[in-house]
Amino acid sequence: NMREPCHLGALLSYASQMARGEPVMPGLSMPPQGWAPRTESDLMKLELLHKQIGIYMWLSGRFGDDKFPRREECDETASRVAELMNDAIKSSGRLRAHHRPASRG
């Protein structure tokens, strides 16, 4: 979805690197080891990260590993992000909406 500013920013960054003849680096910010999403907002951030990885992976398939040398790393990162998202969805009762306080009973 290119209407998301972070997706458009990632695509523009990748295109700029390609235009300069540089290898395209993903520039992803992974959450620290052991981190787990606690709110819907956290889960949405993971979803955006997963989509950014998807853009990189699609472009690497289209333009080749010589231009996108971090494909394997991104594949591993995508798996980790998907695992975090799946775990969060399974335990969705523990996720709180970012904009509303948790109920007290």
C-alpha positions in Angstrom: 0.0 0.0 0.0 1.9 3.0 -1.2 -0.5 5.4 0.6 1.5 4.5 3.8 4.3 7.1 4.3 6.7 4.4 5.6 6.1 2.2 2.5 6.6 5.1 0.1 9.7 6.1 2.0 11.1 2.6 1.8 10.4 2.4 -1.9 12.0 5.8 -2.5 15.1 4.9 -0.5 15.5 1.6 -2.4 15.0 3.5 -5.8 17.5 6.1 -4.8 20.1 3.5 -3.9 19.5 1.7 -7.2 19.8 5.0 -9.2 23.2 5.7 -7.6 24.3 2.2 -8.6 24.7 1.1 -4.9 23.6 -2.2 -3.4 20.2 -1.7 -1.9 20.1 -2.0 1.9 16.8 -2.6 3.7 17.3 -0.2 6.6 15.0 -2.1 8.9 14.6 -1.5 12.6 13.9 -4.7 14.3 12.5 -4.7 17.9 15.1 -5.9 20.5 15.4 -9.6 21.2 12.8 -10.7 23.8 10.4 -7.9 22.9 6.7 -8.7 22.5 3.9 -6.5 21.2 1.6 -5.3 24.1 -0.8 -3.1 22.2 -2.6 -3.0 18.9 -0.3 -0.2 17.9 2.7 -2.4 18.5 1.1 -5.1 16.3 0.5 -2.5 13.6 4.1 -1.4 13.7 5.1 -5.1 13.2 2.7 -5.3 10.2 4.3 -2.2 8.6 7.8 -3.7 9.1 6.6 -7.0 7.5 5.3 -5.1 4.5 8.5 -3.1 4.1 10.4 -6.4 4.1 7.9 -7.7 1.5 8.7 -4.7 -0.7 12.4 -5.4 -0.5 11.9 -9.1 -1.2 9.7 -8.4 -4.2 12.2 -6.0 -5.6 15.1 -8.4 -5.0 13.3 -11.1 -6.9 12.7 -8.6 -9.7 16.2 -7.1 -9.9 18.4 -9.8 -8.5 20.6 -10.5 -5.5 23.5 -8.4 -6.8 21.4 -5.3 -6.4 19.6 -6.5 -3.2 22.3 -8.4 -1.3 20.4 -8.7 2.0 17.6 -10.9 0.7 18.5 -13.8 3.0 18.8 -11.6 6.0 15.4 -10.1 5.2 13.9 -13.5 4.8 15.0 -14.4 8.3 13.7 -11.1 9.6 10.4 -11.6 7.9 10.1 -15.0 9.6 10.9 -13.5 13.0 8.4 -10.7 12.5 5.7 -13.1 11.3 6.3 -15.2 14.4 5.9 -12.2 16.7 2.7 -11.2 14.9 1.3 -14.7 15.1 2.1 -15.0 18.8 0.5 -11.6 19.5 -2.6 -12.6 17.6 -2.9 -15.9 19.4 -2.7 -14.1 22.7 -4.8 -11.2 21.5 -6.7 -11.0 24.8 -3.5 -9.5 26.2 -3.2 -6.8 23.6 -4.7 -3.4 24.5 -5.9 -0.8 22.2 -3.4 2.0 22.1 -6.1 4.7 22.3 -8.2 3.4 25.1 -7.3 2.3 28.7 -7.5 -1.4 29.6 -10.7 -2.4 31.4 -10.5 -3.2 35.1 -12.7 -6.1 35.1 
